Amino acid sequence: MLVEKIKAVGHRNVTARHKTTLEITKEDHLTPRGDCIIGISADRSLPELSRGFREALKSRKARLEITLSCSNLTEKITAYGDPNLTLRHPTDMVIRKSSFVCERTLAIKANKAAIDLNREFVKKLREGKEVEIELRVID
């Protein structure tokens, strides 16, 4: 099992209303249109994840367990890797319910998107609280 940890912060414009994706970004701003973005100012991006982690995630059988923690609240998401992942985008990490893959995609076939997050959790993000993202690849 390989583990990566990322820290980001919420923002007053977090709405978490997107029905099919969830995103964390290194960008330091968020407009109201970014309804999938739950964290900004991330301390790492896709290319900064370890080589071993990225290679493991490209396995057809890779399962990704994502734990989001903010103000003593936790959200768990399960998603999957794919051989077509490039994991090259310099700022954005997108978790998708669909099977669509692009350079921004971290994982696909997720069991949750932004809209599925607990609204108390989203409220803490809207207050600008820190969010810790733990990624575990299980093959």
N, C-alpha and C positions, 0 to 999 in steps of 0.2 A: 504494500500500500504506500503510495506517495502522497505527501501532504504539502500544500502551499498555503500561505496566509497573506492576506491583503487587508490593508486598512484604508477606509475612505470616510467621508462625512456626508451627512444629509444636507438638505438645502430647503429654504422656505418654499421653493417651487416644486418640490417632490409631490406628485399626485399618485403615482403608481397605479395608473388606470389602464395601462396597455394590456390587451387580452392575450397576446401571444409571445411577448418578450419581456425580458428584464435586463437592465444594463447598469454596469458600473463603468465610470470613466475617469481618466486622469485630468480631464478638463476641469477648470476651477469655477465654472459658471453653469447655470441651468436656466433655460427659458421655460415658460409654462407649456410649450409644445413638446418638451421632452418627457412625455408621460410614461415611458418605460424606464427612465433613469431613476435609480434609487440611491446612488452614491456618486459623489464627485471627489475630485482631488485625491484619487486613489494613489497609493504609494508604489504601485507596480502595474505593469501592463502585460499583455499576452507574450510579447517577445522576452520579457524579463522573468517569466516563469522558468524553472530549471529545464534543461534539455531533456532530462529523463522523464520529467512530468509531461512535457509536451509530446514526447514520443509515445508514452503510455496512453495518453488521451487519444492518439491517432489510431489506436487499436479498434477493430470492429466490435470487440466485446467489452470495451472499457465502459465502466459505469462511474459517473461522477456524483459524489455526495457533497452537497453544498450546504454549509451551515452559516447563516447570517445571524450575527449577534449585535444587539443595540439596546443599551439601557436595561440590562437583565431580561430582555425579551429575545426569543430565538425563533428563527424560521428555518425549516429544513426543506431542501429541494433535491430531487433525484433527476439526473439528466444523463446523457450518453455522449461518448466520443464518436469519432468517425474518421476513417482514413483520409477523407478529403479536407479535413481541417488544416488551415495554414497557420493559424495562431500568430499572425504577423502584424496586426493593427497596432500602431504606436500608442493609442489612447483608449480605445473602446473595447469592452468585453461584454458580449451579448450572449445570454442564455435564451434558447428558443424552445417553444413547444413543438414547432414544426421540424422538418428535416432539412430546412434550407441552411446552406453553408456558404459563408463568404469570409473575407479576411478578419471581420469583426467577431465572428462566432467563436465562443468558448465551448459551448455544448449544445446538443439538440435533444429533441424528444423529452423535454423537461415536463415534470408533473405540475409545475407552477409557473406562472408569469407574474408580472408586477401586480395585476388586478387581484391575484389570489392571496396576496400577503395580508396578514391580520392588520386591521385599520389602526389598532393601538401601536403596532410596530411602525406603520407608515407615519403616524403622528409624531413619534420620536424622531424619525428621519427628517420630517418637516421642521422640527425644532433645531436642526443642524447638528444633531448628536453624531458621535463617531459610530461607524458600523464596521465590524470585523467580519471578514469573509474567509471561511476555511474551505478549501477545496481538497477533496480526497478522491484519488483515482483508485478504483477497485476493479481488478480484472478477473 
